[in-house]
């Protein structure tokens, strides 16, 4: 059992999830916040449905995360002028500052998770994990 790649991946993923959850919680954040703010900064304003597609988040998780970010003043939600039935989510200046904080925290989490590996091994692991992911 301990030599099965699927078991090792599962255990590694659980360890990584704990590190991510705990690391972001220390600054009052969540991984979803990091992902959404980063996507909005990189790609610009979007509807909740479009953000869900871009980030691979389930709609119910998306709604909760956007609500949390809006409550914190990190994003605004406004009707889309082209289609008043949907809202467009836009990152605020405070959201940009929050994204920097979360990005710095994510980098520290990665360093903690990958501490046993050399820089070359980290790169190799990333390449191999990408190969295992199904195409999107």
C-alpha positions as CSV (number, residue, x, y, z in Angstrom):
1,X,0.0,0.0,0.0
2,X,2.7,2.5,0.9
3,X,4.3,2.1,-2.5
4,X,1.1,2.7,-4.5
5,X,1.4,6.0,-6.4
6,X,-2.3,6.7,-5.9
7,X,-2.1,6.3,-2.2
8,X,1.0,8.5,-2.0
9,X,-0.7,11.2,-4.1
10,X,-3.8,11.1,-1.9
11,X,-1.7,11.4,1.3
12,X,0.4,14.2,-0.2
13,X,-2.8,16.0,-1.3
14,X,-4.3,15.8,2.1
15,X,-1.1,17.2,3.7
16,X,-1.0,20.0,1.1
17,X,-4.7,20.8,1.7
18,X,-4.1,21.1,5.5
19,X,-1.1,23.4,4.9
20,X,-3.0,25.6,2.5
21,X,-6.1,25.8,4.7
22,X,-4.1,26.5,7.9
23,X,-1.7,28.9,6.1
24,X,-4.5,31.0,4.6
25,X,-6.6,30.9,7.8
26,X,-3.7,32.5,9.6
27,X,-4.4,35.7,7.5
28,X,-8.2,35.2,7.5
29,X,-8.2,33.9,4.0
30,X,-9.0,30.8,1.9
31,X,-7.6,29.2,-1.1
32,X,-10.7,30.2,-3.1
33,X,-10.0,33.8,-2.3
34,X,-6.5,33.6,-3.7
35,X,-7.7,31.8,-6.8
36,X,-10.5,34.3,-7.5
37,X,-8.6,37.5,-6.8
38,X,-5.7,36.2,-8.9
39,X,-8.0,35.4,-11.8
40,X,-9.8,38.8,-11.7
41,X,-6.5,40.6,-11.6
42,X,-5.0,38.6,-14.5
43,X,-8.1,38.4,-16.7
44,X,-10.3,41.3,-15.6
45,X,-13.9,41.5,-14.5
46,X,-16.2,38.6,-15.1
47,X,-19.6,37.1,-14.3
48,X,-19.7,34.5,-11.5
49,X,-20.5,31.8,-14.1
50,X,-17.4,32.9,-16.1
51,X,-15.2,32.9,-13.0
52,X,-16.5,29.4,-12.2
53,X,-15.4,28.2,-15.6
54,X,-12.0,29.9,-15.5
55,X,-11.2,28.6,-12.0
56,X,-12.9,25.2,-12.1
57,X,-14.9,26.1,-9.0
58,X,-18.4,24.7,-8.4
59,X,-21.1,27.4,-8.5
60,X,-22.1,27.0,-4.8
61,X,-18.4,27.4,-3.8
62,X,-18.2,30.4,-6.2
63,X,-21.2,32.2,-4.7
64,X,-19.9,31.7,-1.1
65,X,-16.4,32.9,-2.0
66,X,-17.6,35.9,-3.9
67,X,-19.9,36.8,-1.0
68,X,-17.0,36.6,1.4
69,X,-14.8,38.7,-0.9
70,X,-17.6,41.3,-1.4
71,X,-18.2,41.5,2.4
72,X,-14.5,42.2,2.9
73,X,-14.5,45.0,0.3
74,X,-12.1,43.0,-2.0
75,X,-14.5,42.8,-4.9
76,X,-17.6,44.6,-6.2
77,X,-20.7,43.0,-7.8
78,X,-22.6,45.1,-10.3
79,X,-25.2,44.3,-12.9
80,X,-23.8,43.6,-16.4
81,X,-24.9,46.5,-18.6
82,X,-25.2,44.1,-21.5
83,X,-27.3,41.6,-19.6
84,X,-28.9,42.9,-16.4
85,X,-29.7,39.4,-15.3
86,X,-26.1,38.7,-14.4
87,X,-23.6,40.4,-12.2
88,X,-20.0,41.3,-13.1
89,X,-17.4,40.8,-10.4
90,X,-14.6,43.4,-10.3
91,X,-11.5,43.4,-8.0
92,X,-11.1,46.6,-5.8
93,X,-7.8,48.3,-4.8
94,X,-8.2,46.6,-1.4
95,X,-8.7,43.3,-3.3
96,X,-5.4,43.9,-5.1
97,X,-3.6,44.4,-1.8
98,X,-5.3,41.3,-0.4
99,X,-4.2,39.3,-3.4
100,X,-0.6,40.3,-2.7
101,X,-0.9,39.1,0.9
102,X,-2.5,35.8,-0.2
103,X,0.1,35.3,-3.0
104,X,3.0,35.8,-0.5
105,X,1.3,33.4,1.9
106,X,0.9,30.8,-0.9
107,X,4.6,31.1,-1.7
108,X,5.4,30.4,1.9
109,X,3.0,27.4,1.9
110,X,4.7,26.0,-1.2
111,X,8.1,26.4,0.4
112,X,6.9,24.6,3.5
113,X,5.3,21.8,1.5
114,X,8.2,21.3,-0.8
115,X,11.0,21.9,1.7
116,X,12.4,18.3,1.4
117,X,12.9,18.8,-2.4
118,X,15.7,20.5,-4.2
119,X,14.8,23.3,-6.7
120,X,15.3,20.8,-9.6
121,X,13.1,18.2,-7.9
122,X,10.4,20.8,-7.3
123,X,10.4,21.7,-11.0
124,X,10.3,18.0,-12.0
125,X,7.5,17.3,-9.6
126,X,5.4,20.1,-11.1
127,X,6.0,18.8,-14.6
128,X,5.0,15.3,-13.6
129,X,1.9,16.4,-11.8
130,X,0.8,18.4,-14.8
131,X,1.1,15.3,-16.9
132,X,-1.2,13.4,-14.6
133,X,-4.0,16.1,-14.7
134,X,-6.8,15.4,-17.2
135,X,-7.1,17.9,-20.0
136,X,-9.5,20.8,-19.4
